[in-house]
Amino acid sequence: MTSRGETDYSLNAGKESFGGRGESVNACYSRTFEGNQTFDVSMTKPFLGWQKYANVGFSLYRSLGNLPWNLSNMQELGLILQYNGQLWNRRLHHNMKFNMIWRQFYPMEKAAFSIREHAGHTMKCSLLNSLAYDTRDRPLLATKGALLKFVQEYAGFLGDAAFVKHQIDVQVSYIIHFFIIILI
């Protein structure tokens, strides 16, 4: 058996509605033959009430990776807090996410100096806001409808990384003739 660095085995455990109010918790551990490891624990809690369609969640993960192309190792610790909500008959989706990632980069002695100068700790702290309007009949292989999604990410209020990212996604699905579907 050969490995290309993808997950060679993983162990997942989860529990739905563990508190009796729709909560869910999930834990995942994965490992590759090359020695990369990832551990993730996540939890979501829905807001209860008539037609709310909203939840909050958090995820905590640790990733250990070997980067053979630049002779180094990397460790990441991450915390993600998020809110998901829906409005207008579940057509308008809103997501706010707070990401905090602490990376440790360890180059080996044989690594080039241009790689070794980046050794040490870095931290990224960002806030991501996403707003999407979705009229598609299905999220995968839609036959009609449109998706318009705006994403903004702001980083730099804590940590080393500072950037502003804006993204717009547009998808339109339309049936021309029987089984011919145009996706734009």
Secondary structure as the mmCIF struct_conf table of DSSP 4:
data_model
#
loop_
_struct_conf.conf_type_id
_struct_conf.id
_struct_conf.beg_label_comp_id
_struct_conf.beg_label_asym_id
_struct_conf.beg_label_seq_id
_struct_conf.end_label_comp_id
_struct_conf.end_label_asym_id
_struct_conf.end_label_seq_id
BEND BEND1 GLY A 5 GLU A 6
BEND BEND2 ASP A 8 ASP A 8
STRN STRN1 TYR A 9 GLU A 16
BEND BEND3 SER A 17 SER A 17
TURN_TY1_P TURN_TY1_P1 PHE A 18 GLY A 19
BEND BEND4 GLY A 20 GLY A 22
STRN STRN2 SER A 24 ARG A 31
TURN_TY1_P TURN_TY1_P2 PHE A 33 GLU A 34
BEND BEND5 GLY A 35 GLY A 35
STRN STRN3 GLN A 37 PRO A 46
HELX_LH_PP_P HELX_LH_PP_P1 PHE A 47 LEU A 48
BEND BEND6 GLY A 49 GLY A 49
TURN_TY1_P TURN_TY1_P3 TRP A 50 GLN A 51
STRN STRN4 ASN A 55 LEU A 67
HELX_RH_3T_P HELX_RH_3T_P1 PRO A 68 ASN A 70
TURN_TY1_P TURN_TY1_P4 LEU A 71 LEU A 71
STRN STRN5 SER A 72 LEU A 87
TURN_TY1_P TURN_TY1_P5 TRP A 88 ARG A 91
STRN STRN6 LEU A 92 PRO A 107
TURN_TY1_P TURN_TY1_P6 GLU A 109 LYS A 110
BEND BEND7 ALA A 111 ALA A 111
HELX_RH_AL_P HELX_RH_AL_P1 PHE A 113 ARG A 116
TURN_TY1_P TURN_TY1_P7 GLU A 117 HIS A 118
STRN STRN7 GLY A 120 ASP A 134
BEND BEND8 ASP A 137 ASP A 137
BEND BEND9 PRO A 139 LEU A 141
BEND BEND10 THR A 143 LYS A 144
STRN STRN8 GLY A 145 GLY A 159
BEND BEND11 ASP A 160 ASP A 160
STRN STRN9 PHE A 163 HIS A 177
TURN_TY1_P TURN_TY1_P8 PHE A 178 PHE A 179
STRN STRN10 ILE A 180 LEU A 183
#
